Amino acid sequence: MSYNVNMAIQVLPLHLPQIEAYSVVDAAIACIQASGLHYVVCPFETVVEGPYDKVMQLLTDIQDACNKAGADSVLINMKLQRSFVKDIAIDDKIGKYK
């Protein structure tokens, strides 16, 4: 049985002026939005929730989207929370703050 995971994803385009870097980050967020997975955009990263295999595929899709948006190189910081006995949910962590 595969349970939902949470992954924080921070995309840092390298060697681009700030305005171009922001457009690459926007492309990454658009890719996340198009994935159909539950997500929360934060100032420094975006947190995604979903099945492990779909979240891992999303990482590949994000890299492709960044490249198409003009990035020759990106640094992607990731934090993964995974349980082997239950779903991990964003709302369990921050729902009380909404």
C-alpha positions in Angstrom: 0.0 0.0 0.0 1.3 3.4 -0.9 0.3 6.4 1.2 0.4 10.1 0.4 3.7 11.9 1.1 4.5 15.5 1.5 7.4 17.1 -0.3 8.7 20.6 0.0 10.2 21.7 -3.3 12.4 24.8 -3.7 13.6 25.6 -7.2 16.6 27.9 -7.5 17.5 28.7 -11.2 21.3 29.3 -11.4 23.1 32.0 -13.4 20.1 34.0 -14.4 19.1 37.6 -13.7 16.5 37.9 -11.0 13.5 38.6 -13.3 14.4 35.6 -15.5 14.8 33.4 -12.4 11.4 34.4 -11.2 9.8 33.4 -14.5 11.5 30.0 -14.2 10.1 29.6 -10.7 6.7 30.6 -12.1 7.0 27.8 -14.7 7.8 25.3 -11.9 4.7 26.4 -10.0 2.6 26.2 -13.1 3.8 22.6 -13.5 2.8 21.8 -9.9 -0.6 23.4 -10.5 -1.1 21.3 -13.6 -0.2 18.1 -11.8 -3.6 17.9 -10.1 -1.8 17.2 -6.7 -2.7 19.2 -3.6 -0.2 21.9 -3.0 0.5 25.1 -1.0 2.8 27.8 -2.4 4.9 29.4 0.3 7.5 32.3 0.0 10.5 30.0 -0.1 9.1 26.7 -1.4 6.0 24.9 -2.5 4.7 21.9 -0.5 3.1 19.1 -2.5 0.9 16.2 -1.3 0.3 13.0 -3.2 1.3 9.4 -3.9 5.1 8.9 -3.8 5.4 7.9 -7.4 3.4 10.9 -8.7 5.4 13.3 -6.5 8.6 11.8 -7.9 7.4 12.1 -11.5 6.4 15.7 -10.7 10.1 16.4 -9.9 11.1 15.3 -13.3 8.3 17.4 -14.9 9.4 20.4 -12.9 13.0 20.1 -14.2 11.7 19.8 -17.8 9.5 22.9 -17.3 12.4 24.9 -15.9 14.6 24.0 -18.8 11.9 25.0 -21.3 11.4 28.3 -19.4 15.1 29.1 -20.0 17.1 27.6 -17.2 20.3 25.8 -18.2 20.9 24.8 -14.6 18.7 24.6 -11.4 19.3 23.7 -7.8 16.3 21.9 -6.3 16.1 21.5 -2.6 13.6 18.9 -1.4 12.3 17.8 1.9 10.3 14.6 2.0 8.0 13.2 4.7 6.8 9.7 4.1 5.0 7.2 6.4 4.6 3.6 5.6 1.5 3.2 7.8 -0.7 6.3 7.0 -1.1 9.3 4.6 0.8 12.4 5.3 -1.4 15.5 4.9 -0.6 19.2 4.6 -3.8 20.1 6.4 -2.8 18.0 9.5 0.2 20.3 9.8 -1.2 23.8 9.0 -5.0 23.4 8.9 -5.4 25.0 12.2 -3.7 28.2 10.9 -6.2 28.7 7.9 
